[in-house]
Amino acid sequence: MPKFISPKEAAALIPEGASIMFGGFMGCGNAHKVIAELAKLGTKNLTMISNDGAMFNGPDGSEFYGVAKLIHNKQVKKMFATHVGLNPDVAQQMNEGTLEVVLIPQGSMAEMIRAGGAGLGGVLTPTGVGTIVEQGEHVHSKVEIDGRTYLLERPLRADFALISGYKIDKSGNVWYKGTTRNFSEVMATAADTVIAEAEHVVEIGGIAPEDIVTFGVLVDYVVVPEEAQ
């Protein structure tokens, strides 16, 4: 059974220098409350594994939406991502030399995380062959199979996975609403500690068994919304 904690308690679990997988796509599906508390703490030298750097302004009118808060605060020293063009802070910090960015094709990164969660040695993909992708640190080698060339991509794991679920029951089972599911499903399998922020906490049985995407056995902590505390 997971432990139920506050956003502030969740942020305090993450030490300086930790590697964190952040579920979400342009901030949609980020664990916003925990990220806000992490930004307040100012925890430094983080390695971020995220689809992107989110955006300066969110659809809710907030400034520095989702993980953009951590990048803006210069709390992130290294970032694995698939695209970062909507957050100018990323380019600026790259040019300043304060942020290292490793760009990976989106599908490849999802598969690398899946491999990390499944205990696989890597992923073979033709994506990126003959391009600068071959030079990335995530590429182990080039392999030829039946006359076709593939890149052998290393698996990705992290110290923490920080995900968000629309409904989480008291056993930690997670249901994601719409596209907020994105990378969270595989990230929850590929981290030493999984923290799931709930929009709504429901009783066991409050999520139909066939709707459960991330099973409670994978979740270490559930972050309870303020109104439920």
C-alpha positions as CSV (number, residue, x, y, z in Angstrom):
1,M,0.0,0.0,0.0
2,P,1.4,3.5,-0.9
3,K,1.8,6.2,1.7
4,F,-0.5,9.2,1.3
5,I,1.4,12.5,1.7
6,S,1.1,16.2,0.9
7,P,2.8,18.0,-2.0
8,K,5.3,19.6,0.4
9,E,6.2,16.2,1.9
10,A,6.6,14.7,-1.6
11,A,9.0,17.5,-2.7
12,A,11.0,17.0,0.4
13,L,11.7,13.4,-0.5
14,I,13.7,14.4,-3.6
15,P,17.3,15.2,-2.8
16,E,19.7,17.5,-4.7
17,G,21.2,15.7,-7.7
18,A,18.3,13.3,-8.2
19,S,17.2,12.1,-11.6
20,I,13.4,12.5,-12.1
21,M,11.0,11.3,-14.8
22,F,8.2,13.8,-15.2
23,G,5.0,12.5,-16.8
24,G,3.3,15.1,-19.0
25,F,3.2,16.7,-22.5
26,M,3.7,20.5,-22.6
27,G,2.7,20.5,-19.0
28,C,-0.5,18.6,-19.5
29,G,-0.3,15.7,-17.1
30,N,2.5,17.2,-15.0
31,A,2.3,16.8,-11.2
32,H,1.8,20.5,-10.8
33,K,1.5,20.7,-7.0
34,V,4.6,18.7,-6.3
35,I,6.6,20.6,-8.9
36,A,5.5,23.9,-7.4
37,E,6.7,22.8,-4.0
38,L,10.0,21.5,-5.5
39,A,10.4,25.0,-7.1
40,K,9.9,26.6,-3.7
41,L,12.5,24.3,-2.1
42,G,15.0,25.2,-4.8
43,T,16.4,21.7,-5.0
44,K,19.4,21.9,-7.4
45,N,21.4,19.8,-9.9
46,L,18.4,17.7,-11.0
47,T,18.4,15.5,-14.1
48,M,15.1,15.8,-15.8
49,I,13.7,13.1,-18.1
50,S,10.6,14.6,-19.7
51,N,9.0,14.8,-23.1
52,D,9.6,18.6,-23.1
53,G,10.3,21.7,-21.1
54,A,6.6,22.8,-20.9
55,M,5.7,26.4,-21.6
56,F,6.3,29.9,-20.2
57,N,2.5,30.4,-19.9
58,G,0.0,27.7,-19.2
59,P,-3.6,27.3,-20.3
60,D,-4.7,28.2,-16.7
61,G,-2.9,31.6,-17.0
62,S,0.0,30.6,-14.8
63,E,3.5,31.7,-15.5
64,F,6.2,29.0,-16.1
65,Y,3.8,26.1,-16.5
66,G,4.7,22.7,-15.0
67,V,8.3,21.7,-15.3
68,A,9.1,25.1,-16.8
69,K,9.3,26.4,-13.2
70,L,12.3,24.1,-12.4
71,I,14.1,25.1,-15.7
72,H,13.5,28.8,-15.1
73,N,14.9,28.5,-11.6
74,K,18.0,26.8,-13.0
75,Q,17.3,23.7,-10.8
76,V,17.9,21.4,-13.7
77,K,21.5,20.6,-14.8
78,K,20.7,18.0,-17.4
79,M,17.6,17.2,-19.5
80,F,16.6,14.3,-21.6
81,A,13.8,15.4,-23.9
82,T,12.2,15.0,-27.3
83,H,11.5,18.7,-28.1
84,V,12.1,22.0,-26.2
85,G,11.1,24.7,-28.7
86,L,8.2,26.2,-26.7
87,N,10.4,27.0,-23.7
88,P,13.0,29.7,-24.6
89,D,14.7,29.2,-21.2
90,V,16.0,25.9,-22.5
91,A,17.8,27.4,-25.5
92,Q,19.2,30.3,-23.4
93,Q,20.6,28.0,-20.7
94,M,22.0,25.7,-23.3
95,N,23.8,28.6,-24.9
96,E,25.0,29.8,-21.5
97,G,26.4,26.3,-20.7
98,T,24.3,25.9,-17.6
99,L,22.0,23.2,-18.9
100,E,22.9,20.1,-20.8
101,V,20.2,18.9,-23.2
102,V,20.1,15.4,-24.7
103,L,17.5,15.4,-27.5
104,I,16.0,12.0,-28.4
105,P,13.3,11.1,-30.9
106,Q,10.0,10.9,-29.1
107,G,9.1,7.3,-29.9
108,S,12.7,6.2,-29.1
109,M,12.6,7.8,-25.7
110,A,9.3,6.1,-24.8
111,E,10.8,2.8,-25.8
112,M,14.0,3.4,-23.9
113,I,11.9,4.1,-20.7
114,R,9.8,1.0,-21.4
115,A,13.1,-1.0,-21.7
116,G,14.3,0.5,-18.4
117,G,11.2,-0.6,-16.7
118,A,11.2,-4.1,-18.2
119,G,14.8,-4.8,-17.4
120,L,15.8,-5.0,-21.1
121,G,19.3,-4.2,-22.3
122,G,18.2,-1.7,-24.8
123,V,16.0,-0.9,-27.9
124,L,16.8,-1.5,-31.5
125,T,15.3,1.2,-33.8
126,P,16.1,2.5,-37.3
127,T,15.0,6.0,-36.2
128,G,18.0,8.4,-36.3
129,V,20.3,6.3,-38.5
130,G,22.4,8.5,-40.6
131,T,21.6,11.6,-38.5
132,I,23.2,13.5,-35.6
133,V,21.1,11.2,-33.3
134,E,23.8,8.6,-33.8
135,Q,26.1,10.8,-31.8
136,G,23.9,10.9,-28.7
137,E,25.1,9.4,-25.4
138,H,22.0,7.3,-25.3
139,V,23.2,5.4,-28.4
140,H,25.2,2.3,-27.6
141,S,26.1,1.2,-31.1
142,K,24.9,0.6,-34.6
143,V,23.7,-2.9,-35.5
144,E,23.0,-4.5,-38.8
145,I,20.2,-7.1,-39.0
146,D,19.1,-8.8,-42.2
147,G,20.7,-6.0,-44.2
148,R,19.1,-3.1,-42.3
149,T,20.9,-0.8,-39.9
150,Y,19.6,0.0,-36.4
151,L,20.7,2.0,-33.5
152,L,20.9,0.2,-30.2
153,E,19.5,2.7,-27.6
154,R,20.3,2.3,-24.0
155,P,17.4,1.9,-21.5
156,L,16.4,4.8,-19.3
157,R,15.7,4.7,-15.6
158,A,15.6,7.3,-12.9
159,D,15.6,7.7,-9.1
160,F,12.1,9.1,-9.1
161,A,9.0,9.1,-11.4
162,L,6.7,12.0,-10.8
163,I,3.3,11.3,-12.4
164,S,-0.3,12.6,-12.1
165,G,-3.5,10.7,-12.1
166,Y,-7.1,12.0,-12.4
167,K,-8.3,9.3,-10.1
168,I,-6.2,7.3,-7.7
169,D,-7.7,4.8,-5.3
170,K,-6.6,4.0,-1.8
171,S,-4.5,1.1,-3.0
172,G,-2.6,3.5,-5.4
173,N,-4.2,2.3,-8.6
174,V,-4.2,5.1,-11.2
175,W,-6.6,6.2,-13.9
176,Y,-5.4,8.9,-16.3
177,K,-7.9,11.3,-18.0
178,G,-7.5,11.6,-21.7
179,T,-4.0,12.4,-23.0
180,T,-2.6,13.1,-19.6
181,R,-1.6,9.4,-19.7
182,N,1.2,10.1,-22.2
183,F,4.6,9.0,-20.8
184,S,3.4,8.3,-17.3
185,E,2.5,4.7,-17.9
186,V,6.0,3.6,-18.8
187,M,7.7,6.0,-16.4
188,A,5.9,4.4,-13.4
189,T,7.8,1.2,-14.2
190,A,11.2,2.7,-14.7
191,A,12.0,4.5,-11.4
192,D,13.2,3.5,-8.0
193,T,10.5,5.6,-6.3
194,V,7.1,6.5,-7.9
195,I,5.2,9.5,-6.6
196,A,1.7,9.9,-8.1
197,E,-0.2,13.1,-7.6
198,A,-4.0,12.6,-7.4
199,E,-6.6,15.0,-8.7
200,H,-9.2,12.9,-6.9
201,V,-8.8,10.1,-4.3
202,V,-11.4,7.4,-4.5
203,E,-12.2,4.3,-2.6
204,I,-11.0,0.9,-3.7
205,G,-13.5,-0.1,-6.5
206,G,-13.9,3.5,-7.5
207,I,-12.0,2.8,-10.6
208,A,-13.3,0.0,-12.8
209,P,-10.6,-2.8,-13.0
210,E,-10.4,-2.5,-16.7
211,D,-9.7,1.2,-16.5
212,I,-6.6,0.9,-14.2
213,V,-3.5,1.8,-16.2
214,T,-0.8,2.1,-13.5
215,F,-1.2,-0.5,-10.8
216,G,-0.8,0.4,-7.1
217,V,2.0,-2.1,-6.7
218,L,4.2,0.3,-8.7
219,V,3.2,3.4,-6.6
220,D,5.2,4.3,-3.5
221,Y,3.5,7.6,-2.6
222,V,0.2,9.2,-3.4
223,V,0.0,13.0,-3.2
224,V,-3.4,13.9,-1.8
225,P,-5.1,17.1,-3.1
226,E,-5.5,19.8,-0.5
227,E,-9.3,19.5,-0.3
228,A,-8.9,15.8,0.7
229,Q,-6.4,16.4,3.5
